[in-house]
Amino acid sequence: MVSWHDYPKSDAYQAKVAPVPQETGRILVVEDDPAFARSLDRLLGGAGFDVTLAPTGAAARELLADQVFHLVLVDMNLPDMSGHEIIQEINGRKLNTAAIVVSGETEIDAAINALRAGALDFVRKPAEPALLLHAVRRAIQQRCLEREHREFQLRLHRSERLHRYLVDNSPDIILMMDRQARITFVNNRLGELLGMDSEDILGRHITELVFEHDRERAQYAFNPAKLMETSQHVLEFRLKSNQDHSGFRHFEIVLSAADLQDTETTGTPLEEDQYYLVARDITTRREAEERARFHANHDALTGLPNRNLFRDRLGLALVQARRNQERLGVLFLNIDRFKSVNDLYGHAQADELLNRVTERIQRCLRGSDTLARFGGDEFLLLNTGIQNDDEVLAIVARVNDELSEPFKVSGKQVFLSMSAGIALFPEHGDNADALIRHANIALYHGRISGSSSHTFFMHEMGKSTDHRLTLEQDLRQALDQDEFELYYQPQMNLKNRYIKGVEALIRWNHPRLGLLPPGEFLPVAEDAGYIVELGEWVIKRAFKTLRKWEENGIAPDRVAINISPRHLEQPNFVAQFMRLMKEFKVSAQRIEIELTENLFIRDPGAMVQKLQSLAAQGVMVAIDDFGTQYSSLSYLQKFPIHTLKIDKSFVWEIDREYRQHAIIKAIISIAHGLDLNLIAEGVETDEQLNFLEGQGCDEIQGYLVSRPLPVEALEPLLRKQREPLRLVS
């Protein structure tokens, strides 16, 4: 047998055996002839291939099992098996390995059988080195191409699976449609969001997915001519849903012309006029926006229109009324005594009661009326198309009649009524703000007369209200700039005519209005929410003054300080009061707090506890204006009370009406029976003094003794307080 290494290496040969990279040139030579095998090794190794030799079929099998070869050169006739069996082994195990049969057989059938077995080529021994190398290179190249093709197909398959996964698992509905807006593709999200079968949708017009109220707009948007105007549209529609009680969901749809060009070849469309749609579910966002719009225009507790929406509706109603020359009414409604319910039962129960009140009021209204919550326990009512004032009054009467049935709150009956301030168009205002303001003014003036009032606005009311608003606006500045001061009115003991105590009374040095008495601004401070701050100021100033008097040895036996019910209701009142006593180092036995009778119906349990805590420290408690309000004798026994003060309204009638004598005698008898100190207020005449002294009253206070005095004017009297006072004649 001729050995290939004996052949001369010509230039042509050298050109044809250029090296091949080893990563694509690992060759297994299965040859039982050692000399021929070595010749192949030198030939292929010289051409750059990595060659491994196997003398038998069994050795070849072991190598194929452990290593990767790109090509096997196999002899047909091996000592232990045929070359066909090696090729079958390669094919059976699906190895990415090509096979070339190198055989000395000359029959054509041998070559045919080798190719049928799966060999890529058949080379007869001996063969030209260049021909063999050419066959080897071609086989390896073909195998490489096949491998690349398989890898490309695998990547393509993976890419398709990835894109399909992304499409089917997209949070959005993805569709394709043709130029006639017929659906050609839809992902699985359609069924999940809308409860529809994707197969049933294919071939149908896109508008069949659209909710019926948006369908006309959708037909215009998906018209073929409209689709061709631009490459992209952003649309918003409601799509039909089989899974929502409303029958639809909101979607934002991005519609684009699909760019399906074969850019790598001809540049022509693969498909004609396809459109790509991404429909994003924005139902949650739309519902949140709707809720935000609702809450911006409605009261969160009752669901009624708020003042902003009411003002808009009133504005529209005014336009209609002017056009039709009609009248309309604006009613400012307020629930009487509702704050007491809030104080007694708490905010949660009060809120529930407000809802039930709202329901009852709405039963009394017509479909064209608008009821709105202004805030707190106040409502606004728009009454259109009224013919006369009696129609408006009839509404107020119906509301109060509806409210007359008691409400159940925490197992107890609560009786409510409604007061109303009324402003009419065109008599009382020609714009929304004026009518609302004038109705509020009428309500305020009406409530002065009591509950269940119904008051029409009069222009004279505006002046007093403006004054009140001015005071309310100035109060904040007055607190910041310390425009207040305390006056003190002496209280005289009738047995020896000595000063027994003084009552601290606040005054406001208003920069424009001068010195204002408490009756002119304290109700405003109560309504505006400044009463607690004012109360704190009074306590601190009174304690500071008392401390100075104690240091100078002129302190009276008692300094009385008026405490607002709202101030006493503060959770930290007792602790704060005691802290200030300690801070200013004043004697608790010299301090008396004055309270009004209506305090005792608010929360008796809490009041008893607070007053007992103060009394335990030595602080005295007085009941101011006794006999004018609650006047229940039971609280005189339950509460730690030291002093009763006869209201000046009883004292002033002593000279004129005999019946007042009996009332005063009864009060004096009650006080003495309970061993309480008694002070008569508002004493101005000798007749009043003589009567009270004759009945055994303990002390008096009024202009007959002294007007309220500033500290500088009072201190000379305090220095002589153990001398009988000279009364003012």
C-alpha positions in Angstrom: 0.0 0.0 0.0 1.3 3.4 -0.9 1.8 5.8 2.0 0.7 9.4 1.6 3.8 10.8 3.2 5.7 9.4 0.2 3.9 11.8 -2.2 5.8 14.9 -3.1 4.2 18.1 -1.7 3.7 20.4 -4.8 2.7 24.1 -4.6 -0.8 23.2 -5.6 -0.9 20.7 -2.8 0.4 23.3 -0.4 -2.4 25.7 -1.4 -5.1 23.1 -0.9 -4.0 22.1 2.6 -4.3 25.4 4.3 -4.7 24.9 8.1 -8.2 24.5 9.6 -9.0 25.8 13.1 -8.9 23.0 15.6 -12.3 23.9 17.1 -13.8 22.8 13.8 -11.3 20.1 12.8 -11.2 17.2 15.3 -11.0 14.0 13.3 -11.2 10.4 14.5 -9.4 7.9 12.1 -10.7 4.4 12.5 -8.1 2.3 10.7 -6.7 -1.2 11.5 -3.7 -0.7 9.2 -1.1 1.0 11.4 1.0 2.3 8.5 -2.0 3.8 6.6 -3.3 5.2 9.9 0.0 7.0 10.5 0.0 8.3 6.9 -3.5 9.8 7.5 -2.3 11.3 10.8 0.6 13.0 9.2 -1.5 14.3 6.2 -4.4 15.6 8.3 -2.2 16.9 11.1 -0.1 18.8 8.6 -3.2 20.4 7.3 -4.1 21.7 10.8 -6.5 19.0 11.9 -6.5 17.4 15.3 -6.3 13.7 14.6 -7.0 10.8 17.0 -6.4 7.2 15.9 -8.6 4.1 16.7 -7.4 0.7 15.5 -10.7 -1.1 16.1 -14.4 -0.4 16.1 -14.6 -0.9 19.9 -11.9 1.7 20.5 -13.8 4.1 18.2 -17.0 3.6 20.2 -15.2 4.4 23.5 -13.7 7.6 22.0 -17.0 8.7 20.5 -18.7 8.2 23.9 -16.1 10.4 25.7 -15.1 13.0 23.2 -16.5 15.2 20.5 -15.3 14.8 16.9 -16.4 16.7 13.9 -15.4 14.0 11.4 -14.8 10.2 11.4 -12.7 8.6 8.7 -13.6 4.9 8.9 -12.5 1.8 7.1 -15.3 -0.5 5.9 -13.5 -3.7 7.1 -12.4 -3.6 10.7 -11.2 -6.6 12.7 -14.2 -6.5 15.1 -17.0 -4.9 13.1 -17.8 -3.1 9.8 -17.6 0.6 9.2 -21.3 0.6 8.6 -21.8 -0.3 12.3 -19.7 2.7 13.4 -21.8 5.0 11.1 -25.0 3.5 12.6 -23.5 4.2 16.1 -23.0 7.8 15.2 -26.5 8.2 13.7 -28.2 6.3 16.5 -26.7 8.5 19.2 -27.4 11.6 17.1 -23.9 12.8 17.3 -23.1 16.0 15.5 -20.3 14.1 13.6 -19.8 13.6 9.9 -18.5 10.3 8.5 -16.3 9.5 5.4 -15.7 5.9 4.4 -12.1 5.3 3.3 -12.0 1.8 1.7 -9.9 -0.2 -0.7 -13.1 -1.7 -2.3 -13.6 -0.8 -5.9 -17.1 -1.9 -6.4 -19.7 0.8 -6.9 -22.0 -1.0 -4.5 -19.6 -0.4 -1.7 -19.8 3.3 -2.2 -23.6 3.2 -2.5 -24.0 1.2 0.7 -21.7 3.6 2.5 -23.7 6.6 1.5 -27.0 4.8 2.4 -25.5 4.0 5.8 -25.1 7.8 6.4 -21.6 8.6 5.2 -21.2 12.0 3.6 -18.5 10.7 1.1 -16.7 7.6 -0.1 -12.9 7.7 -0.8 -11.1 4.8 -2.3 -7.7 3.7 -1.1 -5.2 5.0 -2.2 -6.4 8.5 -3.0 -4.9 11.8 -4.0 -4.0 13.7 -0.8 -5.6 16.9 -2.2 -8.9 15.0 -3.0 -9.0 13.5 0.4 -8.4 16.8 2.1 -11.0 18.4 -0.1 -13.5 15.7 1.0 -12.5 16.2 4.6 -12.9 20.0 4.4 -16.3 19.7 2.6 -17.6 17.2 5.1 -16.6 19.3 8.1 -18.0 22.5 6.4 -21.3 20.8 5.7 -21.5 19.5 9.3 -20.7 23.0 10.6 -23.4 24.5 8.4 -25.9 21.9 9.7 -24.9 22.7 13.2 -25.3 26.4 12.7 -28.6 25.8 11.1 -29.8 23.8 14.0 -28.5 26.4 16.5 -30.3 29.1 14.5 -33.5 27.1 14.5 -33.1 26.6 18.2 -32.6 30.3 18.8 -35.5 31.1 16.6 -37.7 28.7 18.4 -36.6 30.1 21.8 -37.2 33.6 20.5 -40.7 32.7 19.3 -41.4 31.1 22.6 -40.1 34.1 24.5 -42.1 36.5 22.4 -45.2 34.4 22.7 -44.7 34.2 26.4 -44.3 38.0 26.6 -47.4 38.5 24.5 -49.6 36.0 26.3 -48.4 37.1 29.7 -48.5 40.8 29.0 -50.7 42.8 31.4 -52.3 44.4 28.4 -54.5 43.1 25.6 -52.5 42.8 22.4 -54.4 42.6 19.1 -53.6 42.7 15.4 -56.2 43.8 12.8 -56.3 44.3 9.1 -57.2 47.4 7.1 -60.9 46.6 7.5 -60.4 46.6 11.3 -61.0 42.9 11.5 -59.1 41.2 14.3 -56.4 38.8 13.1 -54.7 38.1 16.4 -55.4 38.5 20.1 -53.5 37.3 23.1 -54.8 35.4 26.1 -55.2 38.5 28.2 -58.5 39.2 26.5 -60.2 36.3 28.2 -58.7 37.1 31.6 -59.8 40.8 31.6 -63.0 40.7 29.6 -64.1 37.1 30.0 -64.3 36.5 26.2 -63.0 33.5 24.1 -60.1 34.7 21.9 -61.1 32.2 19.2 -64.6 33.8 18.9 -63.1 37.2 18.4 -60.9 36.4 15.5 -62.3 37.8 12.2 -64.7 40.1 13.9 -64.7 43.9 13.6 -62.8 45.6 16.4 -65.9 47.7 17.4 -67.7 44.6 18.5 -65.4 44.7 21.6 -66.4 48.3 22.4 -69.1 49.1 24.9 -72.3 50.2 23.2 -72.2 53.9 24.5 -68.7 54.3 22.9 -69.3 52.4 19.7 -70.2 55.3 17.5 -67.0 57.0 18.4 -65.1 53.8 17.9 -66.5 53.3 14.4 -65.2 56.7 13.4 -61.7 56.1 15.0 -61.3 52.7 13.2 -62.5 53.8 9.8 -60.0 52.7 7.1 -59.5 56.3 5.9 -59.0 57.5 9.5 -56.5 54.7 10.1 -54.3 55.8 7.2 -54.1 59.4 8.4 -51.3 58.7 10.9 -49.1 55.9 11.9 -50.2 56.0 15.6 -53.3 56.8 17.5 -53.9 56.9 21.3 -57.5 56.2 22.0 -59.7 55.6 25.1 -62.7 53.4 25.1 -64.8 51.3 27.4 -64.6 47.6 26.3 -67.4 45.2 27.0 -66.7 42.9 30.0 -68.6 39.8 31.0 -66.9 39.9 34.4 -68.0 43.3 35.7 -71.4 44.3 37.0 -71.1 47.6 35.0 -70.7 45.6 31.8 -67.5 47.4 30.8 -63.9 48.3 31.7 -61.9 51.4 30.8 -59.0 50.9 28.4 -56.3 53.2 26.9 -55.5 51.9 23.4 -52.3 52.6 21.5 -53.0 51.9 17.8 -50.0 51.7 15.4 -49.5 50.7 11.8 -47.5 47.4 11.9 -44.1 47.7 10.2 -43.9 44.1 8.7 -41.2 44.7 6.1 -38.8 42.1 4.8 -35.9 44.5 5.2 -33.2 41.8 4.7 -34.3 41.0 1.2 -36.6 43.0 -1.0 -38.0 45.5 1.4 -41.5 44.7 0.4 -44.3 44.1 3.0 -44.7 40.5 4.2 -48.4 41.3 5.0 -50.5 44.2 3.9 -52.0 46.9 6.1 -51.7 45.3 9.5 -52.4 47.3 12.6 -51.0 46.6 16.1 -53.1 47.5 19.2 -52.1 47.5 22.8 -55.1 48.0 25.1 -54.1 48.9 28.7 -56.7 48.4 31.5 -57.1 51.8 33.2 -60.3 51.0 35.1 -58.6 51.3 38.5 -57.2 54.7 37.5 -60.5 55.9 36.2 -62.3 54.8 39.3 -59.8 56.5 41.5 -60.2 59.7 39.4 -64.0 59.4 39.7 -63.7 59.0 43.5 -61.3 62.0 43.6 -63.8 64.1 41.6 -66.7 62.9 43.8 -64.9 63.7 47.0 -63.8 67.1 45.7 -67.5 67.9 45.2 -69.2 65.9 47.9 -69.1 65.6 51.7 -67.2 62.5 52.8 -69.5 61.6 55.7 -73.0 62.1 54.2 -72.3 61.9 50.4 -74.2 65.2 49.9 -72.8 67.9 47.6 -70.3 70.1 49.4 -70.3 73.9 49.4 -68.3 74.1 46.2 -70.7 71.9 44.2 -73.7 73.7 45.9 -72.3 77.1 44.7 -71.9 75.7 41.1 -75.5 74.5 41.1 -76.8 77.7 42.6 -75.0 79.6 39.9 -76.7 77.6 37.2 -80.0 77.9 39.0 -79.6 81.7 39.1 -79.0 81.8 35.3 -82.2 79.8 34.8 -84.1 82.0 37.3 -83.0 85.2 35.5 -84.0 83.8 32.1 -87.4 82.7 33.3 -87.9 85.6 35.8 -88.4 83.2 38.6 -87.6 83.3 42.4 -85.5 80.9 44.3 -84.5 80.4 47.9 -81.3 79.6 49.7 -81.8 78.1 53.2 -79.0 77.9 55.7 -79.9 75.1 58.0 -78.5 74.3 61.4 -79.3 71.4 63.8 -80.2 72.9 67.2 -78.2 71.7 70.2 -76.2 69.2 68.2 -73.0 70.1 69.9 -74.4 68.7 73.2 -75.0 65.4 71.4 -71.4 65.4 70.2 -70.1 66.1 73.7 -72.3 63.5 75.4 -72.0 60.6 72.9 -68.8 61.2 71.0 -67.9 61.9 67.4 -68.7 58.4 66.0 -72.3 58.4 67.3 -72.7 62.0 66.3 -71.5 61.2 62.7 -74.0 58.3 62.5 -76.7 60.7 63.8 -75.8 63.2 61.1 -76.3 60.6 58.4 -79.8 59.7 59.8 -80.7 63.4 60.0 -79.6 63.8 56.4 -81.9 61.0 55.3 -84.9 62.5 57.0 -84.3 66.0 55.5 -84.1 64.5 52.0 -87.5 62.9 52.5 -88.9 66.4 52.7 -87.4 67.7 49.4 -88.5 67.8 45.8 -86.4 66.3 43.0 -85.3 69.8 41.9 -84.0 70.8 45.3 -80.3 70.5 46.2 -79.2 69.7 49.8 -75.6 70.2 50.6 -73.5 69.9 53.8 -71.8 73.1 54.6 -69.8 71.7 57.5 -70.3 70.4 61.0 -74.0 70.4 61.7 -74.8 73.0 59.0 -76.6 72.4 55.7 -77.5 74.4 52.6 -80.7 73.9 50.7 -81.5 75.3 47.2 -85.2 75.6 46.6 -86.0 76.6 43.0 -89.2 77.8 41.3 -90.9 79.2 44.4 -94.0 81.3 44.1 -94.3 82.8 47.6 -92.6 82.8 51.0 -95.0 80.3 52.4 -93.6 77.6 50.2 -90.1 78.1 51.8 -91.6 78.1 55.3 -93.5 74.9 54.4 -90.2 73.1 53.7 -88.8 74.2 57.1 -92.0 73.0 58.8 -91.8 69.6 57.0 -88.2 69.2 58.0 -88.9 69.9 61.7 -91.9 67.7 61.6 -89.8 64.9 60.2 -87.2 65.5 62.9 -89.7 65.5 65.6 -89.6 61.7 65.9 -86.9 61.0 68.4 -83.6 59.4 67.3 -82.1 56.5 69.2 -78.5 57.1 70.2 -76.8 54.5 72.5 -80.1 53.2 73.6 -81.4 56.7 74.5 -83.9 59.0 72.8 -82.5 62.2 71.3 -84.8 65.0 70.2 -83.6 67.4 67.5 -84.9 70.4 65.6 -83.7 72.6 62.8 -83.3 76.3 62.5 -83.2 78.0 59.2 -81.9 81.3 57.8 -83.5 82.2 54.4 -82.4 84.4 51.6 -84.4 84.9 48.4 -83.5 85.8 44.9 -83.8 88.5 43.8 -84.8 90.3 47.0 -81.8 89.4 49.1 -79.0 89.0 46.6 -78.3 88.5 42.9 -75.3 86.1 43.1 -74.5 82.8 44.8 -72.0 84.2 47.4 -74.4 86.9 48.5 -77.3 84.6 48.9 -75.3 82.1 50.9 -73.8 84.8 53.1 -77.2 86.5 53.8 -78.9 83.1 54.6 -76.1 82.5 57.1 -76.6 85.9 58.7 -80.4 85.3 58.9 -79.7 82.0 60.7 -77.4 83.6 63.2 -79.9 86.4 64.0 -82.7 83.9 64.2 -80.9 81.6 66.7 -80.6 84.4 69.1 -84.4 84.0 69.7 -84.1 80.3 70.3 -84.4 76.9 68.6 -86.5 75.9 65.6 -86.3 79.5 64.3 -86.9 80.4 60.6 -85.7 83.9 59.8 -85.7 85.7 56.5 -82.8 88.0 55.8 -83.1 91.7 56.3 -80.5 94.1 55.2 -80.2 95.6 58.7 -78.8 92.3 59.8 -75.7 92.7 57.7 -74.3 95.6 59.8 -74.2 93.7 63.1 -72.8 90.7 61.4 -70.0 92.7 59.8 -69.1 93.9 63.3 -69.0 90.4 64.6 -66.9 89.2 61.7 -64.5 92.1 62.3 -64.2 91.1 65.9 -63.5 87.5 65.0 -60.8 88.5 62.6 -59.2 90.8 65.1 -59.2 88.3 68.0 -56.3 86.3 66.7 -54.2 89.5 66.5 -55.4 90.6 69.9 -54.1 87.3 71.5 -50.7 87.7 69.8 -50.3 91.3 70.7 -51.7 91.0 74.3 -54.5 93.5 73.9 -56.4 92.1 76.9 -56.4 93.1 80.5 -58.1 92.0 83.7 -60.4 94.2 85.8 -61.5 93.1 89.2 -64.9 93.8 90.9 -65.0 93.7 94.7 -67.4 91.4 96.5 -68.5 92.8 99.9 -69.4 90.9 103.0 -72.7 92.3 104.4 -71.9 91.6 108.0 -68.9 93.8 108.3 -68.8 95.6 104.9 -65.3 94.3 104.3 -64.0 93.2 100.8 -64.3 89.4 101.0 -63.2 88.7 97.4 -62.8 90.0 93.9 -64.1 88.6 90.5 -61.6 88.8 87.6 -63.3 90.2 84.5 -61.6 90.4 81.1 -61.6 93.5 79.0 -60.3 94.0 75.4 -58.4 97.2 74.6 -59.4 97.2 70.9 -57.1 99.5 68.9 -60.1 101.0 67.0 -63.2 100.3 69.1 -61.8 101.1 72.5 -62.4 99.1 75.7 -64.8 96.3 75.0 -66.7 94.4 77.8 -66.7 90.6 77.8 -70.3 90.3 76.7 -69.3 91.9 73.4 -66.5 89.6 72.4 -66.6 86.4 74.5 -69.5 84.8 72.4 -67.4 85.5 69.3 -64.4 83.9 70.9 -66.5 80.9 71.8 -67.8 80.4 68.3 -64.4 81.1 66.7 -62.6 78.6 68.9 -60.5 81.1 70.8 -62.2 80.7 74.2 -59.6 78.1 75.5 -56.7 80.4 74.7 -58.5 83.3 76.3 -59.2 81.2 79.4 -55.5 80.3 79.7 -54.6 83.9 79.5 -57.1 84.9 82.2 -55.8 82.2 84.6 -52.2 83.1 84.1 -52.8 86.9 84.5 -55.0 86.4 87.6 -52.4 84.0 89.2 -49.6 86.5 88.5 -51.6 89.3 90.0 -52.6 87.2 93.1 -49.0 86.3 93.7 -48.0 89.9 93.7 -50.8 90.8 96.1 -49.7 87.9 98.4 -46.1 89.1 98.4 -47.4 92.6 99.3 -49.7 91.4 102.0 -52.9 92.8 100.4 -54.4 89.6 98.8 -58.2 89.2 99.3 -59.6 86.0 100.7 -60.8 85.0 97.3 -60.1 85.7 93.6 -62.9 84.3 91.4 -62.1 83.3 87.9 -64.8 82.5 85.3 -64.1 79.2 83.4 -65.8 78.5 80.1 -67.5 75.0 79.8 -65.4 74.3 76.7 -62.3 75.1 78.6 -63.2 72.9 81.5 -63.9 70.0 79.0 -60.3 70.0 77.9 -58.8 66.6 78.9 -55.8 68.2 80.5 -57.6 71.1 82.3 -57.1 70.0 85.9 -53.4 69.1 85.3 -52.8 72.4 83.5 -54.6 74.4 86.2 -52.6 72.8 89.0 -49.3 73.3 87.1 -50.0 77.0 86.8 -50.8 77.3 90.5 -47.5 75.7 91.3 -45.7 77.8 88.7 -47.0 81.1 90.1 -46.9 79.8 93.7 -50.4 80.9 94.7 -52.5 79.6 97.5 -55.3 77.3 96.2 -57.5 78.4 99.2 -57.7 81.9 97.7 -58.9 80.7 94.3 -62.5 80.2 93.2 -63.6 79.1 89.8 -67.0 80.3 88.5 -69.1 78.0 86.3 -72.5 78.3 84.7 -75.3 75.9 85.3 -75.5 74.5 81.8 -72.1 72.9 82.3 -73.7 70.2 84.5 -75.8 68.7 81.8 -72.9 68.1 79.4 -71.1 65.2 80.9 -71.9 65.0 84.7 -69.5 62.1 85.4 -66.5 63.8 83.9 -67.3 67.2 85.5 -67.7 65.7 89.0 -64.3 64.0 88.8 -62.6 67.2 87.6 -64.2 69.5 90.2 -63.5 67.0 93.0 -59.8 66.9 91.9 -59.7 70.7 92.2 -61.6 70.9 95.5 -59.2 68.3 97.0 -56.4 70.8 96.4 -58.4 73.6 98.1 -59.9 75.3 95.1 -63.4 76.6 95.6 -66.3 76.2 93.1 -69.0 78.8 92.5 -72.2 78.5 90.4 -72.8 81.7 88.4 -76.2 83.0 87.3 -78.0 80.5 89.6 -81.6 80.0 88.8 -81.6 81.2 85.2 -80.7 77.9 83.4 -80.6 74.2 84.5 -81.4 74.8 88.2 -81.6 71.2 89.2 -81.1 70.8 93.0 -79.5 67.4 92.5 -76.2 68.7 91.2 -75.8 70.9 94.3 -75.4 67.7 96.3 -73.3 65.7 93.7 -70.8 68.5 92.9 -68.3 70.1 95.4 -69.9 73.5 95.3 -69.0 76.3 97.8 -70.8 79.4 96.5 -74.1 80.3 94.7 -74.4 83.6 92.9 -77.9 85.1 92.5 -78.2 86.3 89.0 -78.6 90.1 88.5 -81.9 89.6 86.6 -83.5 88.6 89.9 -81.9 91.4 91.9 -82.9 94.1 89.4 -86.6 93.2 89.8 -86.6 93.5 93.6 -87.8 97.1 93.4 -90.5 96.4 90.8 -91.9 92.9 91.1 -92.9 91.2 94.3 -92.7 87.7 92.7 -88.9 88.0 92.5 -88.8 88.3 96.3 -90.1 84.7 96.6 -87.5 83.4 94.1 -84.6 85.1 95.9 -85.8 84.0 99.3 -86.0 80.4 97.9 -82.4 80.6 96.6 -81.1 82.0 99.9 -82.9 79.3 101.8 -81.4 76.6 99.6 -77.9 78.0 100.0 -78.2 78.2 103.8 -79.7 74.8 103.9 -76.7 73.3 102.1 -74.3 75.5 104.0 -73.2 77.4 100.9 -71.9 80.9 100.6 -74.3 83.2 98.7 -73.4 86.3 96.6 -76.0 88.5 94.9 -74.8 90.1 91.7 -75.8 93.4 90.1 -76.7 95.2 93.3 -77.1 98.9 92.4 -79.6 100.5 94.9 -80.1 100.8 98.6 -83.5 99.1 98.4 -81.8 96.0 96.8 -79.1 96.0 99.5 -81.6 96.3 102.4 -83.8 93.5 101.0 -80.9 91.1 100.6 -79.4 92.0 103.9 -82.7 91.4 105.6 -83.0 88.0 104.0 -79.6 86.9 105.3 -77.6 87.1 102.0 -73.9 86.7 102.7 -72.2 89.0 100.1 -73.1 91.4 97.3 -71.4 92.5 94.2 -72.4 95.4 91.9 -72.1 99.0 91.1 -73.4 99.9 94.6 -70.1 98.5 95.9 -67.8 99.2 93.0 -67.5 99.0 89.3 -64.9 96.6 87.9 -61.5 98.3 88.5 -58.1 97.9 86.9 -55.4 96.6 89.2 -54.0 100.1 89.9 -57.3 101.4 91.1 -58.2 98.3 93.1 -55.0 98.0 95.1 -55.7 101.1 97.4 -59.0 99.4 98.4 -57.2 96.1 99.1 -54.8 97.9 101.4 -57.8 99.0 103.4 -59.9 95.8 102.8 -60.4 95.3 106.6 -62.1 98.6 106.8 -65.9 99.0 106.0 -66.4 100.1 102.4 -68.1 103.3 101.6 -71.0 102.4 99.2 -71.7 104.4 96.1 -75.0 106.2 96.6 
